[in-house]
Amino acid sequence: MERNDFLDALAERLGERGLLRAADEMARYVADWAGDRLGMPRAVARPASTEEVVETVRLCREHGVAMVPQGGHSGLVGGALPAAEGNELIVSLERMNRIRAIDPINFTMTVEAGCILESVKQSAAEHECEFPLALGAQGSCQIGGNIATNAGGLNVLRYGMMRQLVLGLEVVLPDGRLWNGLNALHKDNRGYALHQLFLGSEGTLGIVTGAVLKLSPRANQARTALLGVPSLEAVIALYGLARRDCSDLLSAFELIPRRCIELALEATPSLSDPLDQPYPWYVLMEISASGPLDLTALLEHLLEQGMVRELVLDGALAASEAQSRQLWQFRESMLEGQRRRGEHLRTDISVPISAIPAFFDAANRSVMEASPDCEIIAYGHIGDGNLHFNILPPTTMPEADKRQHLHALEARLFDVLDDFNGSISAEHGIGRVKQPAYLARLSPVERELAEGIKALFDPDGLMNPGRILPLRH
Ligand SMILES: Cc1cc2nc3c(=O)[nH]c(=O)nc-3n(C[C@H](O)[C@H](O)[C@H](O)COP(=O)(O)OP(=O)(O)OC[C@H]3O[C@@H](n4cnc5c(N)ncnc54)[C@H](O)[C@@H]3O)c2cc1C
């Protein structure tokens, strides 16, 4: 093992389990979810308590070592991956996974940042409460990562993004000071909402070690439906109808094109085509409630209205929890189907909901004009205007050319997005991957403010450097 004053001092503070230095031990921390990108850390620190995070950060500062906070490394923009030069220390929060407290009357829960989202949801459910953030990576992503990326998922239209679900935070600042902002107040207007600065900061302002989460009453009934829809215009009209007709109980409204159903069928052979015949678009929707309401009647009324207006052509209504899970499986399996297609362009853009059909037309035209043999796979969370407008490169294209080709198509897509005042990142953040496109769209005032915030929190530039904003030299 290499002798190194910094690492030896760190090993002394964190103990044997707390610091990994051997290449084979570090292997599982250095690749992203898709396996597209690899990094090389100096070592992996695994503090087991807030005090150990404080010690780690202080030592890093003393030795001028850059830190990369890491959660479940399910992020898709390279924010939690170390740089390839081998000079950054990964600070993994995985051992800080305790639920500190649950208050079902205040509807709050205090957790350590390394808690896996799925286990937070389960613990809330045990107290008849719900932590409503729901996303494909919930079995591996951590609350700290969800906070740092301001994650949103399937239920944003009803419950909001992480920004709306966090009341207080505990953060180790880049100079090693501990900020205890673990407020459990639902109303609190004392000056600046400092905790909000860390939501979506992607680990560039400090390491989140704990959080007070806002819970909701646990929905004890839900109804799920998969609907065949004739056009994108009809999907948007149906969404408007559903928001109004379902008494604000709509908790998911997912857009799925026919191609994604096919990908799901390929990836999970046990699934069968959900409706009697194929339709160009599908909507996977869910309504849920915690009280004695007749959700079936609500949903049936909506579908009746949708059919009368020719917005819905056919539909499958889940009659049991098992059937509902099966419908949701299409949503999960289609992601796996895409992943199997190898390297492709993944985006997480947003436009105003009403502009979705016009944006689709313009984006399709622009991309197909430049690459007639590529395949567009676009789906999304309609209630948030959030689309995953993904592009598979032509199958005949040599591997070596694909990345550059996709990059050029992304630039075209983002140009169209600008015409619609959209966002190049509605979910995954900026990290390193989206940085050039982000910076190109920042106004001078926005850039000055963003750099001022970074300099205030992290004057030495050691906290996740080069993510969101470029490295300072
Ligand atoms: C299959 C799949 C589906 C997904 N679906 C969605 C979705 O629907 N909605 C959505 O928003 N995202 C989605 N994502 C992206 C990803 O899951 C989220 O961004 C998630 O919040 C990342 O959490 P993580 O713990 O994996 O963070 P990581 O990937 O480990 O880190 C992400 C960023 O947060 C920083 N960070 C991590 N922990 C901390 C901490 N404790 N303190 C400070 N900074 C920290 C890292 O430095 C990095 O910049 C999906 C990803 C996959 C693979």
The ligand as an SDF file (V2000), in Angstrom:
LIG
                    3D

 53 58  0  0  0  0  0  0  0  0999 V2000
  -32.9720    4.0790  -13.8800 C   0  0  0  0  0  0  0  0  0  0  0  0
  -32.8510    5.5050  -13.4130 C   0  0  0  0  0  0  0  0  0  0  0  0
  -33.9990    6.2730  -13.2890 C   0  0  0  0  0  0  0  0  0  0  0  0
  -33.9040    7.5980  -12.8610 C   0  0  0  0  0  0  0  0  0  0  0  0
  -35.0480    8.3160  -12.7470 N   0  0  0  0  0  0  0  0  0  0  0  0
  -34.9830    9.5830  -12.2900 C   0  0  0  0  0  0  0  0  0  0  0  0
  -36.1670   10.3520  -12.1300 C   0  0  0  0  0  0  0  0  0  0  0  0
  -37.2690    9.9090  -12.4310 O   0  0  0  0  0  0  0  0  0  0  0  0
  -36.0370   11.5890  -11.6310 N   0  0  0  0  0  0  0  0  0  0  0  0
  -34.8250   12.1200  -11.2710 C   0  0  0  0  0  0  0  0  0  0  0  0
  -34.7650   13.2670  -10.7950 O   0  0  0  0  0  0  0  0  0  0  0  0
  -33.6940   11.4190  -11.4370 N   0  0  0  0  0  0  0  0  0  0  0  0
  -33.7310   10.1740  -11.9270 C   0  0  0  0  0  0  0  0  0  0  0  0
  -32.5770    9.4560  -12.0780 N   0  0  0  0  0  0  0  0  0  0  0  0
  -31.2760   10.0630  -11.7480 C   0  0  0  0  0  0  0  0  0  0  0  0
  -30.7740    9.7770  -10.3210 C   0  0  0  0  0  0  0  0  0  0  0  0
  -31.3440    8.6200   -9.7940 O   0  0  0  0  0  0  0  0  0  0  0  0
  -31.0590   10.9620   -9.3960 C   0  0  0  0  0  0  0  0  0  0  0  0
  -30.3300   12.0710   -9.8370 O   0  0  0  0  0  0  0  0  0  0  0  0
  -30.7220   10.6880   -7.9230 C   0  0  0  0  0  0  0  0  0  0  0  0
  -31.2480   11.7400   -7.1460 O   0  0  0  0  0  0  0  0  0  0  0  0
  -29.2370   10.5690   -7.6550 C   0  0  0  0  0  0  0  0  0  0  0  0
  -29.0580   10.0720   -6.3360 O   0  0  0  0  0  0  0  0  0  0  0  0
  -27.7290    9.2450   -5.9510 P   0  0  0  0  0  0  0  0  0  0  0  0
  -27.7610    8.9590   -4.4930 O   0  0  0  0  0  0  0  0  0  0  0  0
  -27.5530    8.1040   -6.8340 O   0  0  0  0  0  0  0  0  0  0  0  0
  -26.6330   10.3730   -6.2250 O   0  0  0  0  0  0  0  0  0  0  0  0
  -25.2080   10.2550   -6.9330 P   0  0  0  0  0  0  0  0  0  0  0  0
  -25.3530    9.8230   -8.3300 O   0  0  0  0  0  0  0  0  0  0  0  0
  -24.2810    9.4920   -6.0780 O   0  0  0  0  0  0  0  0  0  0  0  0
  -24.7890   11.7930   -6.9130 O   0  0  0  0  0  0  0  0  0  0  0  0
  -25.4790   12.7440   -7.6670 C   0  0  0  0  0  0  0  0  0  0  0  0
  -24.9300   14.1380   -7.3310 C   0  0  0  0  0  0  0  0  0  0  0  0
  -25.2340   14.4450   -5.9740 O   0  0  0  0  0  0  0  0  0  0  0  0
  -24.0290   14.6690   -5.2240 C   0  0  0  0  0  0  0  0  0  0  0  0
  -24.2380   14.0540   -3.9010 N   0  0  0  0  0  0  0  0  0  0  0  0
  -24.5810   12.7690   -3.6370 C   0  0  0  0  0  0  0  0  0  0  0  0
  -24.7450   12.6040   -2.3000 N   0  0  0  0  0  0  0  0  0  0  0  0
  -24.4810   13.8130   -1.7330 C   0  0  0  0  0  0  0  0  0  0  0  0
  -24.4750   14.2940   -0.3860 C   0  0  0  0  0  0  0  0  0  0  0  0
  -24.7630   13.5050    0.6530 N   0  0  0  0  0  0  0  0  0  0  0  0
  -24.1510   15.5900   -0.1740 N   0  0  0  0  0  0  0  0  0  0  0  0
  -23.8570   16.4150   -1.2060 C   0  0  0  0  0  0  0  0  0  0  0  0
  -23.8420   16.0100   -2.4860 N   0  0  0  0  0  0  0  0  0  0  0  0
  -24.1560   14.7290   -2.7380 C   0  0  0  0  0  0  0  0  0  0  0  0
  -22.9220   14.0290   -6.0370 C   0  0  0  0  0  0  0  0  0  0  0  0
  -21.6770   14.6560   -5.8060 O   0  0  0  0  0  0  0  0  0  0  0  0
  -23.4170   14.2360   -7.4630 C   0  0  0  0  0  0  0  0  0  0  0  0
  -23.0740   15.5040   -7.9230 O   0  0  0  0  0  0  0  0  0  0  0  0
  -32.6360    8.1470  -12.5400 C   0  0  0  0  0  0  0  0  0  0  0  0
  -31.4890    7.3570  -12.6660 C   0  0  0  0  0  0  0  0  0  0  0  0
  -31.5870    6.0580  -13.1020 C   0  0  0  0  0  0  0  0  0  0  0  0
  -30.3350    5.2520  -13.1920 C   0  0  0  0  0  0  0  0  0  0  0  0
  1  2  1  0
  2  3  1  0
  2 52  2  0
  3  4  2  0
  4  5  1  0
  4 50  1  0
  5  6  2  0
  6  7  1  0
  6 13  1  0
  7  8  2  0
  7  9  1  0
  9 10  1  0
 10 11  2  0
 10 12  1  0
 12 13  2  0
 13 14  1  0
 14 15  1  0
 14 50  1  0
 15 16  1  0
 16 17  1  0
 16 18  1  0
 18 19  1  0
 18 20  1  0
 20 21  1  0
 20 22  1  0
 22 23  1  0
 23 24  1  0
 24 25  2  0
 24 26  1  0
 24 27  1  0
 27 28  1  0
 28 29  2  0
 28 30  1  0
 28 31  1  0
 31 32  1  0
 32 33  1  0
 33 34  1  0
 33 48  1  0
 34 35  1  0
 35 36  1  0
 35 46  1  0
 36 37  1  0
 36 45  1  0
 37 38  2  0
 38 39  1  0
 39 40  1  0
 39 45  2  0
 40 41  1  0
 40 42  2  0
 42 43  1  0
 43 44  2  0
 44 45  1  0
 46 47  1  0
 46 48  1  0
 48 49  1  0
 50 51  2  0
 51 52  1  0
 52 53  1  0
M  END
$$$$
